[in-house]
Amino acid sequence: MNARLADAPDLLTTGELAAIVRVSERTIRSWRARGLLPAVKIAGTVRYRREAVERALIEIEQADEAIV
């Protein structure tokens, strides 16, 4: 697990999550649009639950390993 993610707040913005996992915001939005990364909308703002992100990133990593 990403240690920086483990120390993150429970709800993250797209920008915060992108910085933590070191990918672009565009990648985060793409993963969300493809259903790979669960998100919630709070007052019209997209947020990501840290625990759900941790599980989703494991699945994304496993899928990438299967392709290589």
C-alpha positions as a Markdown table, in Angstrom:
| # | Residue | x | y | z |
|---|---|---|---|---|
| 1 | Met | 0.0 | 0.0 | 0.0 |
| 2 | Asn | 1.1 | 3.5 | -0.7 |
| 3 | Ala | 2.3 | 5.0 | 2.6 |
| 4 | Arg | 1.3 | 8.5 | 1.5 |
| 5 | Leu | -2.2 | 7.3 | 0.9 |
| 6 | Ala | -2.4 | 5.6 | 4.3 |
| 7 | Asp | -1.7 | 9.0 | 5.9 |
| 8 | Ala | -4.2 | 10.9 | 3.8 |
| 9 | Pro | -7.6 | 12.2 | 4.9 |
| 10 | Asp | -10.6 | 10.0 | 4.5 |
| 11 | Leu | -12.0 | 12.0 | 1.6 |
| 12 | Leu | -9.7 | 13.3 | -1.2 |
| 13 | Thr | -10.2 | 15.7 | -4.1 |
| 14 | Thr | -9.0 | 14.7 | -7.6 |
| 15 | Gly | -5.9 | 16.9 | -7.2 |
| 16 | Glu | -5.0 | 15.5 | -3.8 |
| 17 | Leu | -5.4 | 12.0 | -5.0 |
| 18 | Ala | -3.3 | 12.6 | -8.1 |
| 19 | Ala | -0.5 | 14.1 | -6.1 |
| 20 | Ile | -0.5 | 11.2 | -3.7 |
| 21 | Val | -0.4 | 8.4 | -6.3 |
| 22 | Arg | 1.8 | 10.5 | -8.6 |
| 23 | Val | -0.4 | 10.5 | -11.7 |
| 24 | Ser | -2.1 | 13.3 | -13.5 |
| 25 | Glu | -5.5 | 14.5 | -12.6 |
| 26 | Arg | -6.5 | 13.5 | -16.1 |
| 27 | Thr | -5.6 | 9.9 | -15.3 |
| 28 | Ile | -7.6 | 10.0 | -12.1 |
| 29 | Arg | -10.7 | 11.3 | -14.0 |
| 30 | Ser | -10.1 | 8.6 | -16.7 |
| 31 | Trp | -10.0 | 5.8 | -14.1 |
| 32 | Arg | -13.2 | 7.2 | -12.5 |
| 33 | Ala | -15.0 | 7.4 | -15.9 |
| 34 | Arg | -14.0 | 3.9 | -16.7 |
| 35 | Gly | -15.4 | 2.7 | -13.4 |
| 36 | Leu | -12.0 | 1.7 | -12.0 |
| 37 | Leu | -12.0 | 4.3 | -9.3 |
| 38 | Pro | -15.1 | 4.8 | -7.1 |
| 39 | Ala | -16.1 | 8.4 | -6.2 |
| 40 | Val | -18.8 | 10.2 | -4.4 |
| 41 | Lys | -20.2 | 13.7 | -5.1 |
| 42 | Ile | -20.6 | 15.9 | -2.1 |
| 43 | Ala | -22.2 | 19.3 | -2.7 |
| 44 | Gly | -21.4 | 18.9 | -6.4 |
| 45 | Thr | -17.7 | 18.2 | -5.8 |
| 46 | Val | -16.2 | 14.8 | -6.6 |
| 47 | Arg | -14.4 | 13.1 | -3.7 |
| 48 | Tyr | -12.7 | 9.8 | -3.3 |
| 49 | Arg | -12.9 | 7.7 | -0.1 |
| 50 | Arg | -9.4 | 6.7 | 0.9 |
| 51 | Glu | -10.3 | 3.1 | 1.7 |
| 52 | Ala | -12.1 | 2.6 | -1.6 |
| 53 | Val | -9.1 | 4.1 | -3.4 |
| 54 | Glu | -6.7 | 1.7 | -1.7 |
| 55 | Arg | -8.7 | -1.3 | -2.9 |
| 56 | Ala | -9.2 | 0.1 | -6.4 |
| 57 | Leu | -5.4 | 0.8 | -6.8 |
| 58 | Ile | -4.6 | -2.8 | -6.0 |
| 59 | Glu | -7.0 | -3.9 | -8.7 |
| 60 | Ile | -5.6 | -1.4 | -11.2 |
| 61 | Glu | -2.0 | -2.6 | -10.4 |
| 62 | Gln | -3.0 | -6.3 | -10.8 |
| 63 | Ala | -4.7 | -5.5 | -14.2 |
| 64 | Asp | -1.6 | -3.7 | -15.4 |
| 65 | Glu | 0.6 | -6.7 | -14.3 |
| 66 | Ala | -1.6 | -9.1 | -16.2 |
| 67 | Ile | -1.1 | -7.0 | -19.4 |
| 68 | Val | 2.7 | -6.9 | -19.2 |
